[in-house]
Amino acid sequence: MKSKNFLRIVLLTAILVSLFATGVPVQAKGLQAEIVIRSTTFWDATFNGEANASRFERWSLQLEEDSAFSVTVTTTGGDLTPTIYLLDSNGVEITNVVGTLSTAVLETAQVAGNYFIQIEPESGGGTYAMEIRRTDDPSTDPHAAVMFNPAAIFIDETSEGSVMLNNVPLEGYASAEFTCTYDPSLISVTNITEAGLFGDDPVVILNGPENGSFLFAIAGSNGQRAEQSGTVFTFAATGLAAGDAAFNCTVRVSSGGALETIPFTSATLDVREPFGFVTGTVIANEPVTVELIDAFGTTTTVTDENGNFSFTTPAGEYLIRATAPGFLPAEGDPPVFSGITTQMQTISLISGDIDGNGVIDQFDALTIGMNYNASNVPVADLNNDGIINVLDLEILAANYRANGSLNWPVLPFG
């Protein structure tokens, strides 16, 4: 593959809002969406996706060198009006463009590094086609680079790294030497395998990997050479801890008898905690406190004006509880999986537990009676109309003798 015609990029979807952002990450309009992983591709290619009110797609973009490019999103089905966000490696917005009817075009120039392209509906929803095209002239000088696919993984997941030679001269290379380094506290490197660029049965030396470095040397056998751009070797990078794992190499090549150092474009593998999402809607006539509880502690949020809430949290087993003054609580047991949204069933809290003892009884009715036609005990104003009277008693009576926590089920996945 010749890099003067295209530059490899890596694309994958991820709706996760980065936990490592130093600025303000882009927030999806509504609840979290599912994450869909996509494959490696190249410049001048078309990718198909889908965006709607509950699905947002974030594509990872890995640039080997400084590049100017355009992203065009065109609706192919439905009534989607797309918005394109360009984000940095931390999920922080760099720029965006709002589409007109069924098309959006973003044009930009960025330095080498990792980026995200996030597609959201400005309105409507449907399927789309996305094209990414380079708009400047790529470098024609020989150089090497590394690419990760995918460019972001969770701890214990594995990405494939590909180390490439680009713009190989006409005379080709008889041999090449790569001295590579990485952070062994963030990733492990295994399964280093030559990829056939130097012909059949090349001679290979591999020292390491050990303590975050290795040496890979290769020479074509029986006069064979690397005569075109392409992948020299691949390796498996497995996430050990959350962080940005930089991978760099010093590269020397020989066309025969003499070594020459050529530039290398490094890349960073984004290793993340295995986070998922919990979302839902709680109906009450006031804001509801929602707690997500596990063995390590409690995370708390408050529903918005529509009763919606969302959590981003590590994978695991949780207890979820919704509470509001004057209401019986609701509880459930949502499982959380990496990169997946767990959606709780919409639930209406039961009103009337004025004293908060977990049962709606005569003592709650007594509180209404003691404060009849008053407004100084808001918890007894069950209909939230500003006065305590028989209408509140009517609500209490409808739920009389109800007790305990409501069962709060999880909606089926898929």
N, C-alpha and C positions, 0 to 999 in steps of 0.2 A: 504494500500500500504506500503511495507516494504522498508525503505530507504537503507537497506544493499544490496538490489538488484538493486535499481535505485534511483536517486535523481531527484525530479521534476525540470524541467526547463521550462522557458517560451520562446516561439518563436513567433516572428512577423516580417514582413518585413517593412523596412522603408528606403527610399532612401534619405531622408532629411539629409543634412549635418548639424550636431549639431551647434546651435548658441551659446552654452555655452562652446565650446572647449577652453582649455587653451593652446593646442599645435596646430599642423597642422593637420586638418582633411583630411581624404581620399577624393580625388576628383574623381568623375566619369569621364570616358574617353568620353567626349562629353557633350550633354545636359542632364538636369535633367530627371529622369524617374518617372513614376507613382509609388505610394505607395500602397502596398497590405498588408492588415492585416491578419495574420495567427493565428492559434489556439494554445492552451496550449498542451504540450506533455511531454514525458519522455525520459530518457536515452534509448539507444538501440532501437531507432525508426527511421523511414525513412520519410523524408519530400520531397515533390515534388515541383519544382519551374521552373522558366523560366528566362533566361538572354539572351539579345541580345544588339545590338548597341543602342537601345533606352529604354531598360529596365534593371535595376539593382536591385537586391534584398538584403535588409539588414534585417537580423534576429536578434531579441533581445534574449540574453541568460542570464538567472538569476541563478547564482550558490548559493545554500544554504550554502555550505561549500567549503573549499579549495579542488580543484579537478584537476586531470590530465585527459585529454580527447583527443579524435581524432575527426576530422571532415573530412568526405570523400564525395566528390562530383563527381558523375559519370554522364556523358551525356547519356540521354535516347532517344533523338531525335534531329536531326539537326547536325551541324558541330561545336558545342560549344567546345572550349578549355577554361576551367574555371580557374579563379583566386580566391583564398579564402583570405579575409582579416579578421583578428581578431582585433576589435577596443575596446577601453575602453568605459565607459559610456558616455563620451563626444564626441564620434566619432573619437577619435585620434588613429591612427594605433599603434598596439602593435607588430604585426608580420604579414607576409603574405606568401603564397606559390603559385607559378604559376604551373598550371597543365601541364601534358604531354599528348598531344592529347586530349583524352576525360575524363581524370581522374585527380583529385587533392586531395592530402591528407595533412592535417595540424594537427600536433601533438603538444600539449602544456600543461602546468600546470599553473593554475591561482588561486589566492585567492578568497574567497567568494565575490560576488558582481555582478554588472550588466555589461554585455558586449554586443557587436554586432558582428555577423558574416555576412560579406558582400560578395556577389557573383557577380562577374563581368566577362564578356567575355574577355579573353586575345585575342581571335580571334573568328570569327564566331558567332553563336548564336543557341539557341535551348532549349529544356527542360532538366531538370536534376533531379537526386535523391540525397538527402543529408542525410547522416547518422551521428549521434553524439553518440559516445560511450565513457563511462568512462573507463579509463585504469589503475586506481589505486583502492585500497580497501577502500570503504567508511567507515566512523565511525560507530561503532556498539553501541555506548553509547546513552542512551536516551537523546533526545533534542527536542526542539520546533523550529519552523521557520515560516516565513510568505512569501507568494508568491503573486505577482501581475500579473494579466492577463487582458490587456496587461501591459508590464512593462514601457511603455511610452505612454502618452496621451497628447492631446491638452487641453488648458484651456476650461472649461465647459464640457469636456468629462469625462466619468466614467470608472474606472478600478475595477475589482473584486479582493479583497484581500482574501486570504485563510490562516488561521492560523492553523498549523498542529502540531501534536505530532508524532515524529519519534522514531523508535526502542523501542516501548512500550514493557516492560518486560512481561514474561509469565503470571505472576499473574495479570497483567492489572492494570488499575487505576480506583479507585472508584470515584475520583473527580479531578478537576483541576481548578486553578485560574490564570487569566491573567490580569495583570495591564499594559495597553498599552498606549504609548504616540506617538504623531505626531505633526507636525507643522500646527496649524490651519490657519495660513496665506496662506499656500500653498494648502492644501486640506481640504475638509470636509469629515467626516466619518458618514455614515448613514446605515440603514438596516442591523444591526448586527444580524445574524441568526445562531442558532446552526445547525450543519450539520449531526447529527445522529450517531456520533462516540460513544456516551455513551448510545446507545440503544433508545428504544421508550420512549417517554414522560419523558425526564430527567427534573430535577429541575434546573432552571437557574436563576441567579441574574445578572442584568445589571445595573450598575451605570454609567451614562453618555450616550454618549460622551458629554464632556463639557470642553471648554478651552484647547483642545488638548490632552485629556486623557479620558480613561474609564476603568472600571473594569468589567470583564466577569468571572463569576464563574459558574461551572456546576458540577452536581453530578448525577450519574446514579440512577434511581429509582428502587425500589424493587429488589435490588441486582445486577442490570445490571452494567457492567463496559466497559471501553474502553479496548479492548483486542487485538487490532492491530493498526498499524500506520495508520494515516489518518487525515482528516480535522476535526477540532473541531468546528470552526465557520467561517463564511464568512462575509464580509462587503463590502459596496460600498464606494470607494474613488473618489471624484469628484475634478478635478483640479480647483483651484481658482486663482492662480498666477503662473508664470513661476518659476521653480526652482527644486531642488532635494529634494523631500519630504521623509525624513527618517521615518520609522515606526519601533518601538521597543517595546518589552514587557518584563516584569519580570514574570516568570512562576514558579508556585509551583504546585506540583502534590502529590496525596496521594493514596497509595495502600490500605489504611485503617487505619484511626486514627492518622496519622502523616504526616506533610507536608514536602516535599523535594523540594528545588530549583534546577531546571535543566537549562542548557544553552539554550539561544535563539539566533537564527541567524536572524538578522534584514535584511530589504531590503529597497531599495529606489525607489520611484515612480518618474519617470522623467516627470515633467509637462512642456509642451512647449507652446510657443505662437503659435496660429493657423496659421502657415506659409504654403504658397504654392509656386509655381514656374511659371515664365514666360520665355519662350524661343522662339527663332526664328532665321531667317537668313535674312540679308539685303545685297543686291547685289549692289555694287558700285566699282569703280576702286581705292578706298582708304578706310582707316578705317572710320567707321561711329559711331557717338555718339548717344547712345540710352538712353533716359530719361524715367523713370517710375515715374509718378506724381500722388499724391493724396492730400487730405486736409492737411496732416501733413508734406509735403515736397516733395523733388525730389531726387531720387536715379539715379545715372548716371553710365554707363559702356560704353566700346568701343568694337566694334566687333573684333573678331580675324581675322587671315589671310584668313579664309574661309567665313567671314561674319557672323559667329555665335555669339550669345550672350545668357546670361541667368541671371535671377534675382531670389533671394530667398527673399520673402517679406510676410508680414502679409496678411491674407485674407481680401478682400475688393474690391472696385471698383477703377479703375485706368484709367488714360490717358497715353498712350505710344507714344513717338515721336522719330523718327529717323532723324538725320540731318547730313549733310556733306557740306563743302564749295563748292559752285558751283552747288548744287543740290537743287531741291524742296524737302521739308520735307515730311515725311509720318506720319500719326497719326491714332491711333486706341483706342478702349475702352475695354481692356481685363478684364474680371472678374477673381478674384483670389480666389480659394477655398482651405481650409485646406488640405494639403497632396496631392494636385492634380497639375498636370502640365498643364498650359494654353499655348498652342503653337500658335504663330502668323503665318499667312501665309507668305511664302517666298515672298519678294517684291524687285523690282528693282527701285532704286531712279531715277528720271528724271533729266538729266544733262542739264545745260545751264543757271541757275540762278546765274550769276557771281556776281552781286551786292547784292544778298541776299534780294531782296525786294518782293519775293514771286511771281514773274512773269518773264517769259523768253521773252524778247522784244528787241527793237532796242538799248537800252542802254547797254545791255549785249553784243550785237554785236559790239557796239562802243568800248567797252573795248578790245575786240579782235583786232579790227583795230588799236587802239592806241598802242598796244603792239605787233604788227605783227612781227614775226620772232625773238621775244625776249623770255626770259625765267624767267624774274624777277617778274612775277605776276602768281604764281602757280595756283590760283583759275581760271584763264582764260585758263589754259592748260587742257582742258576738257578730252582729251584722255590720259593725264599723260605721254606723250612721251618726255617731256623735252623741247618742243618748241611750241610756239603759232603760228598757221598758219591756212590754209584753212580747214584742217582736223577737227580742233576744231570748225570752223564756220559751217562745215557740221553737226556736232553733234547738235549744237545749232539750226540750221535750222530744223532738224528733230523734235525738240520739241518746235518750235516757237509758241508763244502765250499761251503755257501751264502755268497754274497759280494755286496758292493755294496749300494746302496739299493733298497728295495722301491718299485715304482711305485705311486703313490697317486692314483687317479683321482677325478675330480669326478662326483658324481651328476648325471644329466640335469636340466635346469631344467624347471619346470612340473609 
